[in-house]
Amino acid sequence: MLDGLCLELYRYAVGHPGWTKSEASEALGYTLRDIDAAMDELGARKLLSPQTAHRDAFVAISPDVALADLVDADERTVQDLKSRISARRRELSSLVPAYLEARKSVITSSAVETLEDPNLIHRVLIDYGRDVSEKVLIAQPGQGSTADVQEENIRKDLELLSMGVVRKTLYDISTRDHVPTRKAVAAIAAQGGQFGALPHVPLRMLIFDRKLALVARQLNHEDKAALVVRDPHLIHIFTQLFEFAWELSEPFLVDKPDTSPLNSTQRAILQGLAAGYSDEVIARRLDINVRTCRRHIAWMLETLNAESRFQAGIKAHGAGWI
């Protein structure tokens, strides 16, 4: 912002076209050195200009004219940049159809393909979910999805069921206490969806008709990649494995009263302890952190008055808790 002297000098310049430094100094009461400094500030902002006829005389320039003079070069630069960006956007956008067509050809020709990009995995799910006509088989390990995700799942699943598509889902038993999942299961099951529960679902998998199986790679806990299987023989094998697991499962929604003080997660932990699994393995199977798993174990040991984890499993089984 201009200081007080600059503003005074500018007002004086506006009211006295053709003024000189000495006149301004006398009229405003400032030294010539102060006037020179203020003139430099105003000149840098294009608000002063020497008078054409007399080089020692000056005139004030209106702010809008000064602004145009100041930003003209910058505006031209911005316009040139916008033009280059638009040209690049048009150029690369024109390649999108060719890329998608080539990508579609690659995907179609591959019996098994690894997809690293979650967005591409999501697109494959949408494409095949839209075209399914017979059945969808889903194995879902770990804890349940959020309420927002489940709300979207309900909408899609009810639409499939209305079209006569068979829909089966296997969940971990520990998910029974997850409220959003229970609500989603109840809503979908009421319209014909089928849900089973197992002590542990080891593999995330979706099978669409006999056309495609999407299987989580799961090299480690952070791995989000998926294997897209289109080979009909492999799809048949995955379908047989799913149906075998389905026969071993129990209904997800249980109407009979449960006298056990344990929730589903704690029962799954006890089953893991009885099977001899380490805390880390149990936590990974249930998709919870190790600290949470150990906190549950400590509470159950105290509740069962057990001196060891193995003894806790024995006592829990004898009490009918698992």
VENUR-V987382 format. One record per residue. N is the residue number from 0. RES is the residue in one letter. PHI is phi in whole degrees, 0 to 359 (* if undefined). PSI is psi as a letter, one per 30 degrees, with the letter a starting at -180 (999 if undefined). D_CENTER is the distance of its C-alpha to the mean C-alpha in Angstrom with 2 decimals. Layout:
N/RES/PHI/PSI/D_CENTER ; N/RES/PHI/PSI/D_CENTER
//
This chain:
0/M/*/k/43.98 ; 1/L/289/k/47.71 ; 2/D/278/a/50.02 ; 3/G/299/e/53.11 ; 4/L/296/e/55.53 ; 5/C/298/e/53.41 ; 6/L/296/e/53.10 ; 7/E/299/e/56.86 ; 8/L/294/e/57.69 ; 9/Y/294/e/55.43 ; 10/R/300/e/57.02 ; 11/Y/296/e/60.42 ; 12/A/297/e/59.58 ; 13/V/296/e/58.53 ; 14/G/275/f/61.81 ; 15/H/224/i/64.07 ; 16/P/303/k/63.43 ; 17/G/81/g/65.27 ; 18/W/288/l/65.35 ; 19/T/241/l/66.02 ; 20/K/299/e/64.85 ; 21/S/296/e/68.15 ; 22/E/294/e/68.14 ; 23/A/294/e/64.68 ; 24/S/298/e/65.73 ; 25/E/290/e/68.81 ; 26/A/289/e/67.15 ; 27/L/261/f/64.16 ; 28/G/80/g/65.93 ; 29/Y/250/l/63.62 ; 30/T/290/l/64.76 ; 31/L/298/e/64.44 ; 32/R/296/e/61.98 ; 33/D/296/e/59.72 ; 34/I/297/e/60.14 ; 35/D/299/e/59.20 ; 36/A/296/e/55.99 ; 37/A/294/e/55.01 ; 38/M/296/e/55.89 ; 39/D/298/e/53.60 ; 40/E/297/e/50.66 ; 41/L/292/e/51.52 ; 42/G/294/e/52.15 ; 43/A/297/f/48.77 ; 44/R/264/g/47.29 ; 45/K/63/g/49.69 ; 46/L/266/f/51.42 ; 47/L/231/k/54.89 ; 48/S/212/k/56.90 ; 49/P/298/k/60.50 ; 50/Q/289/k/62.92 ; 51/T/301/e/63.94 ; 52/A/283/e/67.68 ; 53/H/228/j/67.77 ; 54/R/292/f/65.50 ; 55/D/272/f/66.27 ; 56/A/256/l/65.19 ; 57/F/228/l/61.64 ; 58/V/228/l/59.83 ; 59/A/275/k/56.58 ; 60/I/253/k/53.72 ; 61/S/295/k/51.69 ; 62/P/302/e/48.08 ; 63/D/292/e/46.61 ; 64/V/292/e/48.69 ; 65/A/298/e/47.75 ; 66/L/298/e/44.03 ; 67/A/300/e/44.35 ; 68/D/294/e/46.25 ; 69/L/290/e/43.70 ; 70/V/261/g/40.49 ; 71/D/302/e/41.99 ; 72/A/294/e/41.20 ; 73/D/295/e/37.63 ; 74/E/295/e/37.04 ; 75/R/295/e/38.42 ; 76/T/296/e/36.06 ; 77/V/296/e/33.03 ; 78/Q/298/e/34.27 ; 79/D/297/e/34.81 ; 80/L/296/e/31.29 ; 81/K/299/e/29.85 ; 82/S/296/e/32.15 ; 83/R/294/e/31.02 ; 84/I/297/e/27.30 ; 85/S/297/e/28.13 ; 86/A/296/e/30.25 ; 87/R/295/e/27.60 ; 88/R/298/e/25.04 ; 89/R/296/e/27.69 ; 90/E/297/e/28.65 ; 91/L/285/e/25.27 ; 92/S/297/e/24.23 ; 93/S/293/f/27.45 ; 94/L/271/f/26.31 ; 95/V/302/e/23.20 ; 96/P/302/e/25.42 ; 97/A/295/e/27.24 ; 98/Y/296/e/24.16 ; 99/L/297/e/22.77 ; 100/E/294/e/26.27 ; 101/A/295/e/26.80 ; 102/R/295/e/23.51 ; 103/K/298/e/24.50 ; 104/S/295/e/27.85 ; 105/V/295/e/26.54 ; 106/I/298/e/24.32 ; 107/T/294/e/27.30 ; 108/S/276/f/29.73 ; 109/S/266/k/27.92 ; 110/A/289/e/28.85 ; 111/V/223/k/26.06 ; 112/E/229/k/23.18 ; 113/T/262/k/20.48 ; 114/L/250/k/17.04 ; 115/E/268/f/14.95 ; 116/D/278/j/12.21 ; 117/P/301/e/9.42 ; 118/N/294/e/9.55 ; 119/L/290/e/13.27 ; 120/I/300/e/13.25 ; 121/H/299/e/11.54 ; 122/R/294/e/14.22 ; 123/V/298/e/16.93 ; 124/L/300/e/16.16 ; 125/I/296/e/16.46 ; 126/D/299/e/19.58 ; 127/Y/282/e/21.39 ; 128/G/297/e/20.42 ; 129/R/285/e/22.07 ; 130/D/263/f/25.15 ; 131/V/298/k/25.87 ; 132/S/229/f/29.37 ; 133/E/246/d/30.67 ; 134/K/204/l/28.35 ; 135/V/233/k/24.92 ; 136/L/245/k/25.03 ; 137/I/229/k/22.09 ; 138/A/248/k/22.23 ; 139/Q/236/j/19.49 ; 140/P/281/l/20.09 ; 141/G/75/a/19.01 ; 142/Q/282/l/18.06 ; 143/G/284/l/16.93 ; 144/S/280/l/13.64 ; 145/T/290/l/12.97 ; 146/A/298/e/15.27 ; 147/D/296/e/12.85 ; 148/V/295/e/11.92 ; 149/Q/296/e/15.65 ; 150/E/298/e/16.76 ; 151/E/292/e/15.23 ; 152/N/298/e/16.79 ; 153/I/300/e/20.06 ; 154/R/300/e/20.25 ; 155/K/293/e/19.80 ; 156/D/292/e/22.10 ; 157/L/295/e/24.78 ; 158/E/295/e/24.88 ; 159/L/295/e/25.47 ; 160/L/297/e/28.08 ; 161/S/294/f/29.86 ; 162/M/268/g/30.31 ; 163/G/86/g/31.99 ; 164/V/280/k/29.29 ; 165/V/282/k/29.65 ; 166/R/227/j/26.55 ; 167/K/237/k/26.71 ; 168/T/225/k/24.18 ; 169/L/253/k/24.92 ; 170/Y/243/l/23.35 ; 171/D/294/k/24.32 ; 172/I/301/e/27.07 ; 173/S/298/f/25.27 ; 174/T/283/f/22.73 ; 175/R/301/f/25.65 ; 176/D/272/f/25.30 ; 177/H/275/j/21.65 ; 178/V/302/e/22.31 ; 179/P/302/e/19.37 ; 180/T/292/e/20.12 ; 181/R/300/e/23.84 ; 182/K/295/e/23.56 ; 183/A/295/e/21.61 ; 184/V/299/e/24.17 ; 185/A/298/e/27.04 ; 186/A/293/e/26.00 ; 187/I/284/e/25.51 ; 188/A/297/e/28.56 ; 189/A/296/f/30.68 ; 190/Q/254/g/30.25 ; 191/G/112/f/31.01 ; 192/G/291/k/27.90 ; 193/Q/245/k/28.91 ; 194/F/225/k/27.33 ; 195/G/238/l/28.69 ; 196/A/229/k/28.17 ; 197/L/234/l/29.01 ; 198/P/303/e/29.49 ; 199/H/205/k/26.90 ; 200/V/255/j/24.72 ; 201/P/279/f/24.46 ; 202/L/221/k/22.36 ; 203/R/276/k/19.26 ; 204/M/207/k/20.70 ; 205/L/229/k/20.81 ; 206/I/237/k/24.03 ; 207/F/251/j/24.64 ; 208/D/50/b/28.41 ; 209/R/247/g/30.14 ; 210/K/263/e/28.07 ; 211/L/204/k/24.99 ; 212/A/235/k/23.57 ; 213/L/248/j/20.04 ; 214/V/238/k/20.37 ; 215/A/294/k/18.02 ; 216/R/288/e/19.63 ; 217/Q/56/h/19.11 ; 218/L/294/e/21.12 ; 219/N/208/a/19.82 ; 220/H/295/f/17.52 ; 221/E/268/f/14.69 ; 222/D/289/k/15.30 ; 223/K/252/g/12.57 ; 224/A/287/l/15.07 ; 225/A/222/k/16.98 ; 226/L/261/k/20.57 ; 227/V/261/j/21.41 ; 228/V/254/k/24.99 ; 229/R/242/f/27.32 ; 230/D/294/k/30.63 ; 231/P/297/f/32.42 ; 232/H/289/e/34.20 ; 233/L/293/e/31.10 ; 234/I/298/e/29.48 ; 235/H/298/e/32.76 ; 236/I/296/e/32.61 ; 237/F/298/e/29.08 ; 238/T/295/e/30.26 ; 239/Q/297/e/33.36 ; 240/L/296/e/31.46 ; 241/F/297/e/29.28 ; 242/E/296/e/32.43 ; 243/F/295/e/34.20 ; 244/A/296/e/31.50 ; 245/W/297/e/31.58 ; 246/E/294/f/35.33 ; 247/L/274/f/34.88 ; 248/S/280/l/32.32 ; 249/E/243/l/33.31 ; 250/P/304/k/32.11 ; 251/F/292/e/28.87 ; 252/L/271/j/30.43 ; 253/V/250/k/33.64 ; 254/D/273/f/36.25 ; 255/K/290/k/38.75 ; 256/P/295/k/38.86 ; 257/D/252/j/37.58 ; 258/T/272/f/40.05 ; 259/S/286/k/37.98 ; 260/P/282/f/36.66 ; 261/L/273/k/33.68 ; 262/N/272/l/30.29 ; 263/S/296/e/28.62 ; 264/T/297/e/26.73 ; 265/Q/293/e/30.05 ; 266/R/296/e/31.92 ; 267/A/295/e/29.56 ; 268/I/296/e/30.06 ; 269/L/298/e/33.81 ; 270/Q/297/e/33.82 ; 271/G/294/e/32.16 ; 272/L/297/e/34.81 ; 273/A/297/f/37.55 ; 274/A/276/f/36.39 ; 275/G/88/g/36.64 ; 276/Y/282/l/33.01 ; 277/S/283/l/32.02 ; 278/D/303/e/29.68 ; 279/E/297/e/27.07 ; 280/V/294/e/27.34 ; 281/I/298/e/27.23 ; 282/A/298/e/24.12 ; 283/R/293/e/22.35 ; 284/R/295/e/23.64 ; 285/L/264/f/22.44 ; 286/D/61/h/19.05 ; 287/I/233/l/20.24 ; 288/N/279/l/21.23 ; 289/V/297/e/24.87 ; 290/R/297/e/25.94 ; 291/T/297/e/25.03 ; 292/C/300/e/26.85 ; 293/R/292/e/29.89 ; 294/R/295/e/30.01 ; 295/H/298/e/30.32 ; 296/I/297/e/32.96 ; 297/A/299/e/34.98 ; 298/W/295/e/35.09 ; 299/M/290/e/36.22 ; 300/L/299/e/38.87 ; 301/E/292/e/40.28 ; 302/T/296/e/40.20 ; 303/L/274/f/41.91 ; 304/N/55/h/44.30 ; 305/A/258/k/43.53 ; 306/E/268/f/44.48 ; 307/S/215/l/42.18 ; 308/R/292/e/39.02 ; 309/F/297/e/41.12 ; 310/Q/296/e/43.44 ; 311/A/298/e/40.56 ; 312/G/296/e/39.59 ; 313/I/295/e/43.24 ; 314/K/295/e/43.73 ; 315/A/295/e/40.58 ; 316/H/293/e/41.70 ; 317/G/295/e/45.21 ; 318/A/277/f/43.99 ; 319/G/78/g/42.06 ; 320/W/280/f/38.69 ; 321/I/225/999/37.36
//
